[in-house]
Amino acid sequence: MGAGHDVTPDGEAVEPWTSIETKLVMWSVIAGVVALIVLATLVNIFLLRGH
């Protein structure tokens, strides 16, 4: 079936989640939210206020 994938249905092959991975995910989400706010502000200033 799977090409070299040894996955057990009871979850024995699951890696532990390290704290650096948690920090990486949290900073990625924060960076995404900040980028969304900055881009929304720029669209509002340059595209929507011109009318």
C-alpha positions as a Markdown table, in Angstrom:
| # | Residue | x | y | z |
|---|---|---|---|---|
| 1 | Met | 0.0 | 0.0 | 0.0 |
| 2 | Gly | 2.2 | 2.9 | 1.2 |
| 3 | Ala | 5.7 | 3.3 | -0.2 |
| 4 | Gly | 7.9 | 3.0 | 2.9 |
| 5 | His | 5.4 | 4.6 | 5.3 |
| 6 | Asp | 5.2 | 2.8 | 8.6 |
| 7 | Val | 2.2 | 4.4 | 10.3 |
| 8 | Thr | 0.5 | 2.5 | 13.0 |
| 9 | Pro | -3.2 | 3.2 | 13.6 |
| 10 | Asp | -2.7 | 3.6 | 17.4 |
| 11 | Gly | -0.2 | 6.5 | 17.0 |
| 12 | Glu | 3.0 | 4.8 | 18.2 |
| 13 | Ala | 5.0 | 6.5 | 15.3 |
| 14 | Val | 4.1 | 10.0 | 16.4 |
| 15 | Glu | 7.1 | 12.3 | 17.2 |
| 16 | Pro | 7.0 | 14.4 | 20.4 |
| 17 | Trp | 6.3 | 18.1 | 19.8 |
| 18 | Thr | 9.3 | 20.2 | 20.9 |
| 19 | Ser | 9.1 | 23.7 | 22.4 |
| 20 | Ile | 11.0 | 25.2 | 19.4 |
| 21 | Glu | 8.3 | 23.9 | 17.1 |
| 22 | Thr | 5.7 | 25.6 | 19.3 |
| 23 | Lys | 7.6 | 28.9 | 19.2 |
| 24 | Leu | 8.0 | 28.6 | 15.4 |
| 25 | Val | 4.3 | 28.1 | 14.9 |
| 26 | Met | 3.3 | 30.9 | 17.2 |
| 27 | Trp | 5.7 | 33.4 | 15.6 |
| 28 | Ser | 4.5 | 32.3 | 12.2 |
| 29 | Val | 0.9 | 33.0 | 13.1 |
| 30 | Ile | 1.9 | 36.3 | 14.7 |
| 31 | Ala | 3.8 | 37.3 | 11.6 |
| 32 | Gly | 0.9 | 36.4 | 9.4 |
| 33 | Val | -1.6 | 38.5 | 11.4 |
| 34 | Val | 0.8 | 41.5 | 11.4 |
| 35 | Ala | 1.3 | 41.1 | 7.6 |
| 36 | Leu | -2.5 | 40.9 | 7.1 |
| 37 | Ile | -3.0 | 44.1 | 9.1 |
| 38 | Val | -0.3 | 46.0 | 7.3 |
| 39 | Leu | -1.6 | 44.9 | 3.9 |
| 40 | Ala | -5.2 | 45.8 | 4.8 |
| 41 | Thr | -4.0 | 49.2 | 5.9 |
| 42 | Leu | -2.1 | 49.8 | 2.7 |
| 43 | Val | -5.1 | 48.8 | 0.6 |
| 44 | Asn | -7.3 | 51.1 | 2.6 |
| 45 | Ile | -4.9 | 54.0 | 2.2 |
| 46 | Phe | -3.9 | 53.7 | -1.4 |
| 47 | Leu | -6.9 | 52.0 | -3.1 |
| 48 | Leu | -10.0 | 52.8 | -1.1 |
| 49 | Arg | -9.5 | 56.4 | 0.0 |
| 50 | Gly | -8.8 | 57.6 | -3.5 |
| 51 | His | -12.5 | 57.7 | -4.3 |
